[in-house]
Amino acid sequence: MRYQLSLFASFVFLLFFSSCNSKFNKIVKSKDFEYKLKMADEYFESKDYRIAQQLYEELYPVYKGTDKFELLYYKDAFCFYYMKNYRDAENFFKGFLEVFPNSVKAEEVDFMHALCFYKQSAKLELEQTNTAKSIGVMQTFINTHPGSSRIKEATEIIDICRRKLEDKELRGADLYFKVGQYRAAAICYNNLLNNYPESVQADKYKLQGIKAYYKFARLSVADKQLERFEKVLSEFQDFNDRFPESALKEEAKEFSNLSINNINEIKNEQIKTPTQL
């Protein structure tokens, strides 16, 4: 019984598929372009974007230069977007703006063009080229359309992208620290602080930089240790100047005190063992 039902369901599906395929072929072969455009719009409205896009593409030579071409181009671009083909959507939205710069839809399309970069933003562990581009194009949108109702969303996307880039940089710094590449880690933490000075984690980045410089000094050869422990002191002074009220200040000060102790030991050792001429 179950086998018979399965065969019946397969038969119904094949019948339905054959019917749909036959209908599509009839539309494609039709020389009635108004009918073909009407059907493309119907497929678009029913969210069958793959078929709608194919039909719109066939109609480009027919309607290019007419008053119907703008809406056709607009819907075709959205077909790619709704199919999550963001690279082609980005190109089509850009093309729309070049062909119809004065369209009443220009602001919306400009935003969608920028949104496509955000949609192409890769996972955190991968290259973040499109994340960085998204910030730039969204900022350009804000500058170009200062009165737009979409500015709030554009600003939120910029903030999300900046946090993502910040997290990406933090992962790199933490990895350097984890594998014992302390000088590289210290530089990365300081770069994070410089790139994201308003971050809620800014004092943490500075503290991590101090820790990394301290560990780097501890592992250095003897004749390099003095200047490298002094670097820890200067980094702590910078921490104190930047974040005088930070809850991490006492922890940062511990590394300063440890560095002072090491500096005193080194200087005492130098007094006991004067440099030979």
N, C-alpha and C positions, 0 to 999 in steps of 0.2 A: 504493500500500500504506500509506504513512504517512498519507495523507488518510483512508483507511478506518479506520485505528486511532484517529485523532483523532475521527472521527464516533462510533465505538463508545464511546470514553471519555466523550464528551459525553452519549451516550445513557444510559450507566451512571450518570453523575453526576445527570442529571435524574431518573432512576428512583429513585435513592437519596434525592434531595432531596424528591421527591414523596411517597415512603413516610414520610420523617421528618415532613413537614408534615402528612400525613394522621394520623399517630400523635399529633402534638401537638394537632391540632384535636379529635381524639377525647377526649383528656385534658381539654381546656378545656371541652368541651361536657358532660362527665360530671357527673352529680349525686351521684356517689359521692365525697364529700369526703375520706374516708379513703384512697381509691384515689388521688385527686388529690394529697393530701399525700405519700403514699408515692412517687409518681412525681416530685414536686418534690424530695424527699430523694435519690432516685436520680440525678436530673439534677445535683443539688448534688455528690454523691459522685463523679460522673463528670466534674466540673468544667465542665459546661455551665451556667454561671452565669446566662447571659441568659434561658434558658428557665426555670430554677429560680426566678429572681427574679419572672418574670411569674406563675408559678403561686402562689408565696408571697403575692404581692400580692392575687391573687384570693381567697385563703383568709383574709385578715385579718378580714372581717366574720363568717366562720364560726367561727373559733377564738378571737377576742378574748374575754378573760374566762375562758378554759378553761386547764387545766394544760398544754396543748400550745402555747399562744400564745408563751410565753417562748422556747422553742427555735426556733419558726418565725421570730420577730422577730430572734433572734440570727443565724440562717443568712441571713436576708434582708439584714441589714446587711453580712455578709461577702460576699454576692454582689456588692454594689456595690464593696466593697473589691477583690475579686479581678478585677473588670472594670475596675479602675483609675479608677472614678468616685469619686474621693476626697472630693469635696464632698458628694455624697449619702451616702456611707459615713459621713462625719463627723457628718452630721445624724442618721442612723439609730443610730449608736453612742450619740450624746448622748440620743436619744429612748429607747433601751433603758435607759439609766441612770436616766432620769426615771420610767419605768414600773416598772422592777425594781431599785430601789436596793439591795435586800438580796440580790440574786441571787448565787449562788456564782461566777457568771461576771463579776461587776461589776468586779473588778480587771482582768481581761483586757480587757474592753470599754473600761474607762477608759483603758488603755494604747493600745488601738487608736484610740480617739477622738483622743488626742494624736498618735499616729503619722500620722493623716490630714493634720494640718497640716504635718508634715515632708514628707510625700509631695507636698504641693501647693507646696512651696518652689520658687520660680522660678529660672531661670538667673541667673547672677551679674549680668549686665548689666541685668536687669529689677528691678522693685520687689520688696523683700524682706519684705513684710508678713507672709506666712505663715511665713517663717523666724523672725521675731521672735516671732510667736504660738506657734510650736512650742517655743521656749525656755520661755515662760511656762507652757504647759499641761503640758510634761514636768516642770517643776519642781513644779507643783501635784500631779502624779501621785506624784512622789517624796515630797512632804510628806504626801500622803493615805495612801500605802501604804509606810510606812518599812521594812517587813519583806519587801517584794516581791522575788522573784528577777529581776524585770525592771528593777530600779534601775540595774544596770550598763549595760544597753542604753540606758536613758533618759538616763543621764549622758553616755554616748558621743554620743548624738544632740545633746544640749545643746552639747557641745564642738564638734561638727561645725558646728552652726548659728552658734555664736559666731565660729568661724574664718571662716565664709562672710560674716557681717556685717562682720567685721574687714577681709576682703579687699575687700568692696564699698566701705567707707570709704576704704581705701588707694587704690583705683582713682580715687576722686574727688579725693583729695589730690594724687596723682601727675598727674592731668589738669590741675588748677589750676597745678601747678608747670611742666608742659610748655608750657602756653600763656602763661606769664609772669604769671599772677595770683598773685604771690608772697605777698602778705598773706593772701589767702584760703587758699593752700596751707599757710602756717605755722599758721593757726588750725586747719585740718583735721588736720594732723599732731599738734598738741597735743591735739586732741580724741581722736584715736586713742590717744594715750598715756594720757589720763585714762579712756577707756572700757575699755582693755585693758592695765592696768598690769602684768599678769603675762605679757604676750606675749613670746615669744622675740625679737621684733623691736622691743621697746620702745626700746632705745637708738638703733636706726636711725631710728625716728620722731622722736626728739628731735633727732638730727643733721640730718635733713631739714628740721625746723622752723627750726633755726639757719641752715642754708643759705638757706632761703626768706626769713627775716628779713634776712639780709645782702644778698641780691639786691634786696629791697624797699628797703632803705636806700640802696643804690647808685643806684637809679633815682629816688629821691625828689628833690623840689625842695630847693635848698640850705638853706633855713631849717628844714627838717624832718629833715635828715640826722643832725644831732648826736644828737637823742633816739632816732632809729631805730638808729643804730650802738650806742648805749648799751643798747638793747633786746637786741641780739645778745650783748652782754657778760653781761647778766643771765640770758639763756637758756643761755649756756655755763656760768655758775655753777650753774644748776639741773641741767644735764647732769652736771657734776662731782659734785654732791651726790648725785644719784640713781644714777649709774653710774661710780663711781670706778675700777672695774677693767675698764671696757669697752675692747674692742679698737679702738673708734671714737673714743676720747678724743682722740688726737693730731690726727685729722682735724677734730674739732670745735674743738680749740684753735687751729687755723690760721685759722678764721673769726673767732675772738676776737682773735687777733693782728692780722689784717687790719683789724678794726674799731677796735682801739686806734690803729693807724697812721692811719686815716681821721679819728678823733676828734682826734688830735694835729695833723694837717694843718688841720682846720677851726678849731681853737683858735688855731693860729699865724696863720692867715689873718685871724681876727678881731682879733688883736693888731695886725697890720700895717694893717688897715683898720678903725679904730674906728667905731662906729655914729655917724652924723651926727645932731646934735640938730635 
